[in-house]
């Protein structure tokens, strides 16, 4: 199996979801006592969130690139960034390492295309919804992407930073997400992208008004595929 490095801690809640999903995926595919060979650099999210709010993306790019180099130096043969938002600095990280980085946007777009989805709603942090770095990555695959209205987008961003990144799940927030998905369904979207790794805590992808694409699960599955490439357990 190939060793995967995870740039995590943004938040620790979503990184825990990745760790669980990747290890379970390897265990199912290989069997026995198998688990995933992982290296994880788990960041303190508080200063990262502050830098995001201040728009200090160059500093964040330097921080994430340094993290990637440390993981590469420790023996990681490939990397993932366990955060949708921090893919904003993906190109900066990629320029600093020799090993491949599995991009969450590409993985998600491939699944949408496989399911015949050409119109999708996108929900996530304010950065992911309002800036082009994520949406354009999906649209490059021929998929039209739309986001919620400004008021709903602000509330989703608040829920992510004030609740989900702290491990808090409220029924009010669950209803907010359900209403958002209903509106997207009425707008004839063919699916909704959960473009924040914690959002799956509020949404059941299997029980909604339209298909829901959990980027954490998709990214984790791609990580399992990569780890097992060339192994007997690979697809």
N, C-alpha and C positions, 0 to 999 in steps of 0.2 A: 504494500500500500504506500501511496505517496503521502508525504507529510505536509499538512496544510497549516498556514499561519492565519490567525484571525486578529484583525484590528478591532477591538471591542471596547465595551464600557460606555457606549453612546446610544442607549443607556445599558447598565448592567442587566436590566430586566430583559432586554431583547437579546443580549449576548447569551444569557442563560437559555433562552429559547433555541438559539442556534446550537449551543453545546448539546442540548438534549436531542434535538432533531437529527443532527449529524451523527451522533453516536448511535442512536436508535436505527438510523438508516443503514449504517455500516453493519450493525449487529444483525439486522434482518437479512441483509444481502449475503453476508459471509457465514453467519451462524456461529454456534459454539460460544466461546468467550470473547469474540472479536469486539474491539472498539476502535475508534478513530484515532490515528496519530495526529495530534493537534498541538500547536504552539499558540498561546493566547497572550496578547498584550492588552490588558484591561485598563482603560484610561479612567481618570477621575472626571466625570462628566460635568461637574460644576464649573470649572474654568472654561471648558470647551463651550458650554451653553452660553457663557458670558461673552466669549469671543465671537460666537455666532451672532448674538444680538448686537454686538458692536460692529459687525461687518468686517472683522479682522480675518478675512479668509486667507490672506497670504501667510499669516502666522499659523493658522490652522493647517494649511498645506505643508508648511515646514514641519509641524509637529507630527502629522500623519506620515509624511515621507520618512522622518527619522524612525518612527515606529516600524514602518515597513522594512527599512534597512536593518534594524535590529532583529526582526523576525527572520529575514533572509540570512543574516549572519549566523543565526542560531540553528539554521538547517531547514527552514521552510522552503519547500519546492514550489509553492504557489500560495496565493493570498486571497482573502476576501475581506471586504470592509463591512462589518456587521452593522450597517446604518445606511438608510437611503439618503439622508441629507448629506452625509459626509462624502457621498460620491460626487459632490460639487468639486472636490479637490482630487478626484480620481486621476486626472491627467498629470497633476503634479507628482502624485505618488508613483505612478507608472514610469515616469521619467527617471526615477531614482533607483529602480530595482531591475534586475535581470529576469526575475521569475514572473510568470503570468498572474494577472489579477482577474478573477471572475466577476464581471460587472453585473450588478443586480438588475439594471435596466435591460440589458441584452437577454438575460435569462427570462425575465418577465415577458418581454416582447416575443420571444420564441414560443412561449406557451400560449400567448394570445393568438399568434398566427396559427399554431397547430389546432386551436379550437375554432378557427375561422372568424375571430373577433377583429373587426376593422374600426370600431368606434368604442372608446372606453373612457369612463370617468376616472379621475385621479384624485385621491385624497392623501394628505400627509402633512408635514410641517409647512409653515408659511413659505419657507425657502423652496421646498420641493414643488409646491403648488404654483408659486408665483414666478419662479425663475426658470430659464430655459434649459439648464443643464440636464435635467431628468426627462422633462417632457420631450425635448428634441431627440433624446436618445431613443425613446420609444417611437416617436414619429418617423425616425429614419428608417424604421422597418415597415412603413406604409400604414401605420395605425393613427387615426385621428384621436387626439386626447383633449378632454375638457375638464375643467375644475369647477368646484362649487362657487356660488355667489360670494361676495366679499364678506358678508356677515357670517355665513356658515363657515367659511375658511378660517376666519379669526377664532371662532369657537372651537373648531377642530384643533387648531394650533394650541389654544389654551389647554384643552383636554390632554393633549400629548405632553406638554411641558409641566403642567401643574398636577396631573394625575397619573398618567400611564408610566412615565419615566420613574415614578416613585412606587410603582406597583399597585396603584389605586384604581379600582374599577367600580364605577357607580352606575346605577340604573338610569339616572338622568342622562348620562353621557351615552349609554347604550341606545336610548331612545333618540338622541340627537343623531347618532350615526345611522340608525334605521330610517329616520326621516330623510336624511341626505341620500341614502341609497334608493329610497322610493322615488324621490324627485329625479334622480338620474335615470331610473327605469322609465319614468314618464317622459323623459327627454329622449327616449329611444336609444340609450347607450346599450351596448351588447354585453358589457361587463364593467366591473369597477376594480381598479388597482388600489390595493392597500399599500400606498407608497410611504409608509412609516412602519418600521419593524415591530412596534408595539401595538398597532391598531387591531391586530388579530385578537387581542385581549377583550375587545368590545364587540367583535363581529364573528358570528359563526359562518365561515365560508360555505358550509353545506346547507344552510337554511336561510336563504334570502330571496328577495324578489327578482334578482338577476345574478349571474355568475360573479363571484367575488374571487379575486386573485391575491392570495396571501404571499407577498414578496418574500417574507421570512422563510416560509416553507419552500418556495420555489428556489430561492438562493441556497438553502440548506441541501435540497435534493441535488442541485447542480454540484455542490461541494462533495457530496457522497459519490456522485458519478465520477468526478475528477479524481478523488482519492483512490477509487477502485479501478480506474482505467488500466486495462491490461491484466487485471486480476480475474480469477475465475468467477468472482461474484459480480463483475461489472455487467451492465446491460449491453 
